[in-house]
Amino acid sequence: MVGGAPRPGLPVRGLKGIVLLIACALVILPFLAVVSTSLADQQQVTESGGYVLWPDRPNLDSYRAILSGGVVTRALTVSVGITVVGTLLSLTCVTLLAYSLSRPGSFLHKPVLLTVLFTLFFTPGMIPTYLTVRQLGLLDSYWSLILPTMVGAFQVIIMRAFFQEIPGELIDAARIDGANELQILTRIVLPLSKAVIAVIGLFNAVAYWNAFFNAVLYINDTEKWPLQLVLRTYVVDNAALGVDTADIAGTVMPPAQSLQMAILVISLVPIALVYPFLQRHFAKGMLIGAVKG
């Protein structure tokens, strides 16, 4: 018995195990097929009808082809730049705004807080946002992918609630010792807030890395496309990778299916690598901020 309840019988436990295995297979097999196809050669891709579950002769030709300089390499550089710059700017702005709103008596505390809450419930919509971006002259600019989503009201509320959990005695003691607000923020508040900063940073990094819809609206110059837009063009729309393949003259080019899967893997790997390092902060940062918020 577990906690007073009778232990399930063998058939029930076996059925649960089978369901769990099927669920795991449904998650793992598609991802395995994408990675394996990106590593397979032309012959195996042709024999398997397009998708390979396990490559017989794995090679990195597809990755060399798409990273040899061209559309994908340029789009990858754009996405990395937007993600790094956007995440740093977003974390800075959200932290400063949330800290000021967490301190009672700060300048214009209540009007600013009401404004943040108003934007949380009443979003401007696509057309007003597009007109604003156009009036600011940001069309075809990388800033059009960063500025419209730089400060999220939900993130401000979460971080403000986290800051309010910090004991006021710590801040009062720092003030008595002569610390100003910037010193209190950088030397006391931020070191105690690594969990929520990691969570907000991960949210922003994922959002900027996956920036697709804003790129469709605001970026017409194909040389400024981020990776997700290139992914849509070459994988979903099945366009040819003519620019990249032309850079490797004299070599046998990988099959188109392998190239497409390689682009897909490249678009997934960076965020997948970052997540395990921030996962230990994830539950704490979300729960502490959300409960009080």
PAKOL-855310 format. One record per residue (C-alpha): x, y, z; residue in three letters. Coordinates in nm, 2 decimals. Layout:
<rs>
east;north;up;rest
X;Y;Z;ALA
...
</rs>
This chain:
<rs>
east;north;up;rest
0.00;0.00;0.00;MET
0.11;0.35;-0.08;VAL
-0.02;0.63;0.15;GLY
-0.31;0.41;0.27;GLY
-0.43;0.33;-0.09;ALA
-0.40;-0.03;-0.23;PRO
-0.12;-0.09;-0.47;ARG
-0.24;-0.14;-0.83;PRO
-0.23;-0.49;-0.96;GLY
0.03;-0.62;-1.21;LEU
-0.20;-0.58;-1.52;PRO
-0.26;-0.21;-1.43;VAL
0.10;-0.14;-1.38;ARG
0.19;-0.32;-1.70;GLY
-0.07;-0.12;-1.89;LEU
0.07;0.20;-1.74;LYS
0.42;0.10;-1.85;GLY
0.30;0.03;-2.20;ILE
0.13;0.36;-2.22;VAL
0.44;0.54;-2.09;LEU
0.66;0.36;-2.34;LEU
0.43;0.46;-2.63;ILE
0.43;0.82;-2.51;ALA
0.81;0.82;-2.49;CYS
0.84;0.67;-2.84;ALA
0.60;0.93;-2.98;LEU
0.83;1.20;-2.84;VAL
1.17;1.04;-2.91;ILE
1.12;0.88;-3.25;LEU
1.04;1.19;-3.46;PRO
1.34;1.37;-3.31;PHE
1.57;1.07;-3.37;LEU
1.44;1.05;-3.73;ALA
1.53;1.42;-3.79;VAL
1.88;1.39;-3.65;VAL
1.94;1.05;-3.83;SER
1.82;1.19;-4.16;THR
2.05;1.49;-4.13;SER
2.34;1.25;-4.09;LEU
2.24;1.00;-4.36;ALA
2.39;0.98;-4.71;ASP
2.20;1.00;-5.05;GLN
2.17;0.62;-5.10;GLN
2.01;0.55;-4.76;GLN
1.77;0.85;-4.78;VAL
1.66;0.73;-5.12;THR
1.62;0.37;-5.01;GLU
1.42;0.47;-4.70;SER
1.18;0.69;-4.89;GLY
1.29;1.02;-4.72;GLY
1.34;0.96;-4.35;TYR
1.60;0.75;-4.18;VAL
1.57;0.61;-3.83;LEU
1.93;0.52;-3.79;TRP
2.21;0.62;-4.03;PRO
2.43;0.33;-4.16;ASP
2.72;0.56;-4.27;ARG
2.67;0.88;-4.06;PRO
2.85;1.19;-4.19;ASN
2.84;1.57;-4.14;LEU
2.82;1.67;-4.51;ASP
2.48;1.83;-4.46;SER
2.61;2.05;-4.18;TYR
2.92;2.14;-4.37;ARG
2.70;2.24;-4.67;ALA
2.47;2.47;-4.49;ILE
2.74;2.62;-4.27;LEU
2.99;2.68;-4.55;SER
2.87;3.04;-4.59;GLY
2.54;3.14;-4.74;GLY
2.17;3.18;-4.65;VAL
2.17;2.95;-4.35;VAL
2.50;3.07;-4.21;THR
2.39;3.44;-4.24;ARG
2.05;3.36;-4.09;ALA
2.21;3.18;-3.80;LEU
2.44;3.48;-3.73;THR
2.13;3.71;-3.74;VAL
1.94;3.49;-3.49;SER
2.23;3.46;-3.25;VAL
2.28;3.84;-3.26;GLY
1.91;3.91;-3.21;ILE
1.89;3.66;-2.93;THR
2.19;3.78;-2.74;VAL
2.12;4.15;-2.78;VAL
1.75;4.12;-2.73;GLY
1.78;3.91;-2.42;THR
2.04;4.14;-2.25;LEU
1.83;4.45;-2.33;LEU
1.51;4.28;-2.22;SER
1.66;4.16;-1.89;LEU
1.80;4.50;-1.82;THR
1.48;4.69;-1.88;CYS
1.25;4.44;-1.71;VAL
1.48;4.43;-1.40;THR
1.50;4.80;-1.37;LEU
1.12;4.85;-1.41;LEU
1.03;4.56;-1.18;ALA
1.28;4.68;-0.91;TYR
1.14;5.03;-0.92;SER
0.78;4.90;-0.89;LEU
0.87;4.67;-0.60;SER
0.99;4.97;-0.39;ARG
0.69;5.15;-0.24;PRO
0.71;5.53;-0.27;GLY
0.92;5.52;-0.59;SER
0.87;5.80;-0.85;PHE
0.53;5.76;-1.03;LEU
0.49;5.42;-0.87;HIS
0.12;5.38;-0.90;LYS
0.06;5.53;-1.25;PRO
0.35;5.32;-1.39;VAL
0.22;5.00;-1.22;LEU
-0.14;5.07;-1.36;LEU
0.01;5.12;-1.70;THR
0.19;4.79;-1.69;VAL
-0.12;4.61;-1.57;LEU
-0.33;4.78;-1.85;PHE
-0.10;4.65;-2.12;THR
-0.12;4.31;-1.96;LEU
-0.50;4.30;-2.02;PHE
-0.53;4.51;-2.33;PHE
-0.28;4.43;-2.60;THR
-0.25;4.68;-2.89;PRO
-0.29;4.41;-3.16;GLY
-0.10;4.35;-3.48;MET
-0.20;4.64;-3.70;ILE
-0.14;4.92;-3.44;PRO
0.20;4.76;-3.36;THR
0.29;4.74;-3.73;TYR
0.19;5.10;-3.79;LEU
0.40;5.21;-3.48;THR
0.70;5.01;-3.61;VAL
0.66;5.17;-3.95;ARG
0.63;5.52;-3.82;GLN
0.95;5.48;-3.62;LEU
1.13;5.37;-3.94;GLY
1.21;5.03;-3.80;LEU
1.09;4.83;-4.10;LEU
1.37;4.61;-4.24;ASP
1.57;4.68;-3.93;SER
1.69;4.43;-3.67;TYR
1.55;4.65;-3.40;TRP
1.20;4.57;-3.53;SER
1.26;4.21;-3.40;LEU
1.39;4.33;-3.06;ILE
1.20;4.65;-2.95;LEU
0.83;4.55;-2.99;PRO
0.87;4.25;-2.75;THR
1.15;4.38;-2.53;MET
0.95;4.45;-2.21;VAL
0.67;4.21;-2.13;GLY
0.42;4.31;-1.86;ALA
0.39;3.95;-1.74;PHE
0.76;3.93;-1.68;GLN
0.76;4.26;-1.50;VAL
0.49;4.13;-1.26;ILE
0.67;3.80;-1.20;ILE
1.00;3.97;-1.13;MET
0.84;4.25;-0.91;ARG
0.68;3.98;-0.70;ALA
1.01;3.80;-0.66;PHE
1.19;4.13;-0.55;PHE
0.91;4.19;-0.29;GLN
1.00;3.86;-0.13;GLU
1.35;3.99;-0.04;ILE
1.34;4.10;0.33;PRO
1.32;4.48;0.37;GLY
1.56;4.47;0.66;GLU
1.84;4.39;0.42;LEU
1.77;4.69;0.20;ILE
1.72;4.92;0.51;ASP
2.06;4.80;0.65;ALA
2.22;4.88;0.31;ALA
2.07;5.22;0.31;ARG
2.20;5.29;0.66;ILE
2.54;5.19;0.55;ASP
2.52;5.45;0.27;GLY
2.44;5.24;-0.03;ALA
2.23;5.41;-0.31;ASN
1.95;5.24;-0.50;GLU
2.19;5.12;-0.78;LEU
2.43;4.96;-0.53;GLN
2.14;4.79;-0.35;ILE
2.01;4.65;-0.68;LEU
2.34;4.52;-0.81;THR
2.50;4.40;-0.48;ARG
2.20;4.27;-0.28;ILE
1.89;4.22;-0.49;VAL
2.03;4.07;-0.81;LEU
2.26;3.81;-0.63;PRO
1.95;3.69;-0.44;LEU
1.74;3.68;-0.76;SER
1.93;3.44;-0.98;LYS
1.64;3.21;-1.01;ALA
1.39;3.46;-1.15;VAL
1.66;3.62;-1.37;ILE
1.74;3.28;-1.52;ALA
1.37;3.21;-1.59;VAL
1.30;3.55;-1.75;ILE
1.62;3.52;-1.95;GLY
1.52;3.18;-2.08;LEU
1.18;3.31;-2.18;PHE
1.33;3.60;-2.37;ASN
1.60;3.39;-2.53;ALA
1.35;3.13;-2.66;VAL
1.12;3.41;-2.78;ALA
1.39;3.59;-2.97;TYR
1.54;3.27;-3.11;TRP
1.20;3.16;-3.24;ASN
1.12;3.51;-3.37;ALA
0.92;3.42;-3.68;PHE
0.60;3.62;-3.70;PHE
0.76;3.96;-3.64;ASN
1.02;3.88;-3.90;ALA
0.74;3.80;-4.15;VAL
0.58;4.13;-4.08;LEU
0.88;4.36;-4.05;TYR
1.16;4.21;-4.26;ILE
1.14;4.22;-4.64;ASN
1.51;4.20;-4.71;ASP
1.59;3.83;-4.74;THR
1.95;3.90;-4.63;GLU
1.82;4.00;-4.29;LYS
1.60;3.70;-4.24;TRP
1.65;3.51;-3.90;PRO
1.69;3.14;-3.89;LEU
1.32;3.06;-3.83;GLN
1.22;3.24;-4.15;LEU
1.48;3.05;-4.35;VAL
1.36;2.73;-4.18;LEU
1.00;2.80;-4.30;ARG
1.13;2.87;-4.66;THR
1.36;2.57;-4.70;TYR
1.18;2.31;-4.49;VAL
0.81;2.39;-4.49;VAL
0.79;2.55;-4.84;ASP
1.05;2.30;-4.97;ASN
1.26;2.56;-5.15;ALA
1.60;2.47;-5.30;ALA
1.92;2.55;-5.12;LEU
2.09;2.69;-5.43;GLY
2.30;2.95;-5.27;VAL
2.46;2.72;-5.01;ASP
2.52;2.43;-5.24;THR
2.69;2.65;-5.50;ALA
2.97;2.71;-5.25;ASP
3.09;2.35;-5.25;ILE
3.16;2.29;-5.62;ALA
3.32;1.96;-5.71;GLY
3.17;1.77;-5.42;THR
2.87;1.53;-5.41;VAL
2.60;1.73;-5.24;MET
2.40;1.58;-4.96;PRO
2.03;1.50;-5.04;PRO
1.78;1.78;-5.00;ALA
1.60;1.59;-4.72;GLN
1.93;1.57;-4.52;SER
1.99;1.95;-4.57;LEU
1.64;2.03;-4.45;GLN
1.67;1.81;-4.14;MET
2.02;1.97;-4.06;ALA
1.86;2.31;-4.07;ILE
1.59;2.19;-3.83;LEU
1.85;2.04;-3.59;VAL
2.05;2.37;-3.59;ILE
1.74;2.56;-3.50;SER
1.67;2.33;-3.21;LEU
2.02;2.26;-3.06;VAL
2.11;2.61;-2.91;PRO
1.80;2.63;-2.69;ILE
1.82;2.26;-2.60;ALA
2.17;2.31;-2.48;LEU
2.09;2.62;-2.27;VAL
1.78;2.48;-2.10;TYR
1.96;2.21;-1.87;PRO
2.18;2.48;-1.72;PHE
1.88;2.69;-1.62;LEU
1.63;2.41;-1.54;GLN
1.73;2.40;-1.17;ARG
1.62;2.76;-1.14;HIS
1.30;2.72;-1.34;PHE
1.05;2.58;-1.08;ALA
1.18;2.81;-0.80;LYS
1.17;3.12;-1.01;GLY
0.83;3.06;-1.15;MET
0.66;2.95;-0.84;LEU
0.79;3.21;-0.60;ILE
0.71;3.49;-0.84;GLY
0.37;3.36;-0.94;ALA
0.24;3.28;-0.59;VAL
0.27;3.63;-0.47;LYS
0.20;3.79;-0.80;GLY
</rs>
